[in-house]
Amino acid sequence: MGSQRRALEIAGVARSTWHYRTRPRERVADPVPQKERAYPSRISETDRAVIAGRITAGWAEGHAVDHSFASAWDDGVMLASRRSWWRIAAEIEDQSARPVAPTRR
């Protein structure tokens, strides 16, 4: 008489695989895509618009995203992390106002 663990080992099947094959999860009728799921730290669309406005205003003055982020923090506007500001800057459609970073010559 053998054990289930030994039988699965001989068959080359992981115990977790066997478990989920014999007891599958119930299907969700209308699943929500990952990018649309709500979570507590998600930045609202109004905050995104404020950040995008500050970024484009900084670009108009020739400032980088980091400068706009620091200026917002100096003004007491703390809407998102620096990395989130860069993500929002990448999503701005009109990148023509973006200042060109100086390079070594």
N, C-alpha and C positions, 0 to 999 in steps of 0.2 A: 504494500500500500504506500503510495507516494503522496507528496504534498503538491498543492497547486503551485507553490513557488518553484519547486523542482521541475514540474512539467513545463512551466513558462520558460524556465532557464534552458531546458532542452530544446524547446521550440524556438528559442531566440526572440521571445517577445517580452518587452518590459512590463512590469506589473501595472504601471500607470496606464500603458496602452490598453492592456486587457481590461482594466477597470473602466476606462472611458468607452471602450467598444461595447462592453456589456451594459453599461449604464450611461448612455449619452445624455448630454444636457438637452433641456427642452429648447426648441427653436423659438426665437422671438419673431412675432408676426411682422412687425415693421421696425427693423433695427435702425438706430440713429448712427450715422457715420461718425467716426472718431473726431474728425475736425469740427463737427457741429455739436459735440457734447458739451454740456455746461459743467463747469467746475468753478470752485470758489475764487481762484486766482485769475480767471479769464478777464482780459481787459475789455471793457465795454466799448461799443462803437463810438460813443460820444467822447470817451477818453482818447481813443485812437485818433479821432478827428482833431482834438486839441493838440496831441503830440505831433501829428502830421503838419498841422498849421505852424507849430513852433519850429519844426525842422525846415519847412519851406521858407519861413521867414529868416531863419539863420542862413540858409543857402543864399537867399537874396543879398544878405550882407557879407557873404563870403566865408561863413563859419561852417565848421564841420559839425557832424551830428553830436560828437562828444561835447563840443562847446555849447550847443543848444541844450543838451541834457544838463550840463553843469549850471548853465544860466537858469534853467527851470528850477533846479534844486535850490539855487540861491534865492529865487523868488518864492520859495516855499511850495512849489508845485511838484509833488512827488507821485506821479501817476503810474510809473512802471520802471523796470530795471533798465540799465544802460543797453543790455543786449536786446531787450524788447524794442527800444528806440531804434536800434539798427535794423531789426526785422521790419518795423513799420516803415523806415526809410527805404528799404529795399522794395516795399510794396507800392511806393508812390509811383504813379504812372509817368509823370513828367519829370524825368531826371536831368533835363537840360540845364536847370538852374544850379545843379550840384557843383560845388567848387572842385577844381582839379587839384589833386594833392601834389605838392612839389616833390620832385625827384632829384636825385643826385645827378650832376652833369659831369 
